[in-house]
């Protein structure tokens, strides 16, 4: 069984042609990308590294990591989004990035320990078994390699901000983008990471001011948050 929800794949495939429109439904991803890219690069020094982006979608993060000098493979199961990512790389002249339609678990069985850096951002809350994704990411990382996750906390504040606020009031995202029951508490993600043999090296929260339209990283992990983990040598 592939660890994917057909409805989720269809949802993102239907929007694939809008992935690189900075004023589309993917505007928040374009806005937060520089923040997460800088954080990843500061910790893992992307230049010259072999990097895997799990759940890459249309390639916003994968493309930017390649532009930092990394050799990037982006994987996803949404075929239309991957075609958009490939087309954008061709049009933009981005080198050092390729895309492949394959599940993280399948790639982990095929190429364990092959990547210096593994990223899985804004993806785990869309799959049936996120712990399996964490294990696959850990398997794919080299000893000493970095693994980065980002997702959404599960609490009343996250429900109000990420669903009611972002999808219904501010309309930053299409209604139905997220399902509250699939949100992940930091304690749960930390437990999955430990079980996969990863050491948690750092956490950051991501906040948003609807009046200024500005995002920033902080110590507040109550809604959106990021984990930096490392695979022991």
C-alpha positions in Angstrom: 0.0 0.0 0.0 1.3 3.4 -0.9 1.2 5.9 1.9 -0.9 8.5 0.2 -4.5 9.8 0.1 -5.9 9.8 -3.4 -8.1 12.7 -2.6 -5.2 14.8 -1.4 -3.2 13.9 -4.5 -6.1 14.9 -6.7 -6.6 18.1 -4.9 -3.0 19.2 -5.4 -2.9 17.9 -9.0 -6.0 20.0 -9.9 -4.1 23.1 -8.7 -0.8 22.1 -10.2 -0.9 24.7 -13.0 -1.0 27.5 -10.4 2.0 26.3 -8.4 4.4 29.0 -9.6 1.9 31.9 -9.5 2.9 33.9 -6.5 -0.6 35.3 -6.2 -2.4 31.9 -6.3 -3.4 29.5 -3.6 0.3 28.8 -3.2 1.1 32.3 -2.2 1.8 31.4 1.4 4.4 28.8 0.2 6.2 31.4 -1.9 6.2 33.8 1.1 7.5 31.3 3.7 10.0 29.7 1.4 12.9 32.2 2.0 12.5 31.7 5.8 12.7 28.0 5.7 15.4 28.0 3.1 17.6 30.3 5.1 17.1 28.2 8.3 17.9 24.9 6.5 21.0 26.4 4.8 22.3 28.0 8.0 22.2 24.6 9.8 23.1 22.2 6.9 25.2 24.4 4.5 23.4 23.3 1.3 26.1 24.1 -1.2 27.6 20.9 -2.7 25.3 18.7 -0.7 23.1 15.9 -2.1 19.6 16.8 -1.0 16.2 15.1 -1.2 12.9 17.0 -0.9 10.1 14.7 0.0 6.6 15.8 -1.1 8.2 18.5 -3.3 5.0 19.5 -5.1 5.7 22.0 -7.8 9.3 22.4 -6.6 9.3 25.8 -4.8 11.7 24.6 -2.1 13.6 22.1 -4.3 14.3 24.8 -6.9 15.6 27.3 -4.3 17.9 24.7 -2.7 19.4 23.9 -6.1 20.0 27.6 -6.5 22.0 27.5 -3.3 24.3 25.0 -5.0 22.8 21.7 -3.8 22.3 18.7 -6.0 18.6 18.2 -5.4 16.1 15.4 -6.1 12.4 16.3 -5.5 9.9 13.4 -5.1 6.2 13.4 -5.0 3.2 11.2 -6.0 1.3 14.1 -7.7 2.3 13.6 -11.3 0.9 16.9 -12.5 2.7 18.9 -9.9 6.0 17.2 -10.9 5.5 18.1 -14.5 5.0 21.7 -13.5 8.2 21.5 -11.4 10.2 20.1 -14.3 8.8 22.7 -16.7 9.7 25.5 -14.3 13.2 24.2 -13.9 13.6 24.2 -17.7 12.1 27.7 -18.2 14.1 29.2 -15.3 17.3 27.5 -16.3 17.7 25.9 -12.8 20.5 23.3 -12.8 21.2 20.7 -10.2 17.5 19.7 -9.7 15.6 16.7 -10.9 12.2 15.3 -10.1 10.8 11.8 -9.8 7.4 10.3 -9.1 8.1 7.8 -6.3 7.0 7.2 -2.7 9.4 8.1 0.1 9.2 4.5 1.5 10.0 3.0 -1.9 13.0 5.3 -2.4 14.2 4.5 1.1 14.2 0.8 0.2 16.1 1.6 -3.1 18.6 4.2 -1.9 19.1 4.1 1.9 21.7 6.5 3.3 22.2 8.4 0.1 21.4 12.0 1.0 23.3 14.6 3.1 20.0 16.5 3.7 16.4 15.4 3.6 13.5 17.9 3.7 9.8 17.1 4.2 7.9 20.4 4.5 4.1 20.9 4.7 3.5 17.4 3.7 3.1 15.0 6.6 -0.4 16.4 7.5 -1.6 15.2 4.1 -0.7 11.5 4.4 -2.4 8.6 6.2 0.7 7.4 8.1 3.1 10.3 8.8 5.3 8.2 11.1 6.2 6.1 8.0 7.4 9.2 6.2 9.6 10.1 9.2 11.1 6.6 9.2 11.7 6.8 5.4 13.4 10.2 5.7 15.7 8.9 8.4 16.6 5.8 6.3 17.4 8.0 3.3 19.7 10.3 5.2 23.4 9.6 5.4 25.0 9.0 8.9 25.6 12.6 10.2 23.0 13.9 7.7 20.3 16.4 8.4 16.5 15.8 8.2 14.1 18.7 8.3 10.3 18.6 8.9 7.6 21.2 9.0 4.0 20.7 9.8 1.1 22.1 11.9 0.4 21.6 15.6 -2.9 20.0 16.8 -4.6 22.2 19.3 -7.4 24.8 19.5 -5.2 27.7 18.5 -3.9 25.8 15.4 -7.5 25.0 14.4 -8.5 28.6 14.7 -5.4 30.0 12.9 -4.6 27.3 10.3 -8.2 26.4 9.3 -10.7 29.0 10.4 -8.4 31.9 9.9 -6.3 30.9 6.9 -9.0 29.0 4.9 -12.2 30.7 5.8 -11.6 34.3 7.1 -8.4 35.4 5.4 -8.7 33.0 2.5 -5.0 32.5 2.3 -5.7 28.8 1.4 -8.6 27.0 -0.4 -11.2 25.7 2.0 -10.5 22.1 2.8 -6.7 22.4 2.3 -6.2 21.0 5.8 -8.0 18.4 8.0 -7.6 19.1 11.7 -7.5 15.4 12.7 -4.3 15.1 10.7 -2.4 17.9 12.4 0.6 16.6 14.4 1.7 17.6 17.9 5.4 18.3 18.3 5.6 15.6 21.0 4.3 13.1 18.4 6.7 14.1 15.7 9.6 14.1 18.3 8.6 10.5 19.3 8.5 9.4 15.7 11.9 11.0 15.0 13.4 9.3 18.1 11.9 5.9 17.0 13.5 6.4 13.6 16.9 7.0 15.2 17.0 10.8 14.7 18.3 13.3 17.2 16.3 16.5 17.5 18.7 19.4 17.1 16.3 22.4 17.0 12.8 23.7 16.6 11.3 26.9 15.2 7.8 28.2 15.0 6.4 30.1 12.1 4.1 33.1 12.7 2.0 35.3 10.5 0.6 38.9 11.0 -2.6 39.3 8.9 -2.3 43.1 9.1 1.2 43.3 7.6 1.1 40.0 5.6 4.5 39.2 7.1 5.7 35.8 8.2 8.6 35.2 10.5 10.3 32.4 12.5 10.1 32.4 16.3 10.1 30.2 19.3 6.3 29.8 19.2 5.5 26.3 17.9 1.8 26.4 18.8 0.6 26.5 15.2 3.1 26.1 12.4 6.5 24.6 13.4 9.7 23.2 12.0 12.1 20.5 13.3 15.7 20.0 12.5 17.0 16.5 13.2 20.3 14.7 12.6 21.1 11.1 12.0 23.9 10.0 14.3 27.2 9.0 12.8 
